[in-house]
Amino acid sequence: IKTVKSNNDVASIYELITRFGKRVCDEREKKPDLLVIDGGKGQLNSALRAVRILNLAIPTIGLAKRLEEIYIPNMKMPIALSPRSTALQLLRAIRDEAHRFAITFQKKRRKLT
């Protein structure tokens, strides 16, 4: 995150999706089949705003951590899957891997400074 100075998930997600989306538009990144946002309605709406501004047609969902509900654009209520659902297990694994990757990157970066 380069422009967000405070601990602001919503602004950070907007910055990240905007930068990633520009690389997709410039064909430096492959367009994903799905964006899974780590967070609920606020984080999802921030990502959707960036996707819309860049005119990208990428399905985007949010996975809220506390109750592990799935937020889908234009749906008032989130989806609550069974904890044993293979779909929820896959989404959790994706989220957990993204967290592991980010934490490892941050630790390496701190060691270099």
N, C-alpha and C positions, 0 to 999 in steps of 0.2 A: 504494500500500500504506500503510495508516494505522496498523495495530496491530503489525506485525512490525518490530522494531527492528534485527535483524541480517540478514545476507545468507542467508536461508533460503527456498529455492525452494518446498519442500513447504508450509510455513506460509503463504507468500505466495499460492500457488495456492489454498489452502483459503479464505483471506480473500477473494480476488478472486471465486471461484466462488460463495461464500456471498452476497456483496453483489450480484453479477449475478443469482443465482437468486432473491433476494428481490424484485428489480425485475421479474423474469419472473412470479413469483407474484402481485405487485401489478398485473400487466398494464401496467407502464410500459415493459417491453421485450418484444419478440416472442420467443417460444420458438424457439431454433434447432433445425435438423434434426440437427445434429451438433456436439459440442464436440471440438475438436482441442487437446489439451494438449501444450505444448512440454516434453517430458521422457519419462522412462521409467516404470518400474513405480511408484516412490515418488511421483512427481508425479501420475500417473494415479490412484493409490489415494487421494491427498489430494482430488483433484477429485471422485472418485466418492463419497467420504464426504460432501462438501458437498451433492452432488446428492441422495443418499439422505436426508440429514437434512431437506432441504427438500421431499422427496417429489416430485421432478421426474423425469419419464420422458424423459431426453435421452440418446441414444446418445453415448458418450464414448470416445475413443481417445487414446493417447499416441504422440508421435513422438519417439523418442530421437535425439539429435543425432549422437553419435559414429558409429554404424553405420547410422543412419537406419532403425531397425527400428520397426515399428508394434506397439504394445502394445494388446491388446484385453482387456477385463475377462473374467475366468474362463478365460483361456487361459494355460497355463504358459509357453509359448515365444512370443516375438514373431514377427511375420511380417517376412520380409526380401524386399522386392520388388526386381526388377531395377532398377539405376540408370536405365535407359532407360524404365522403366514410366511411362505417362502418369499413372497414379494417384499414384505417388510424386512425380512432377514437380509435380502439383497440390498435394499436401500440403506440399512444400517451398516452393512459391510462397506458400501461405497463411501458413506459418510465417515466411518471410522478410519478408512484408509486415507481419505483426504486429510483428516485431522493428524494422523500419524506423519504423513508427508510434510504438512505445514510445520508441525512441531520440530521434526528433524531438521528441516531447512532453517528454521529460526535458531536452533541450537548451534548449527554449523556456522551461521552468519555471526552470531555473538562471539564465538571462539576466534573468528578472524579479526574482530575489532579490538 
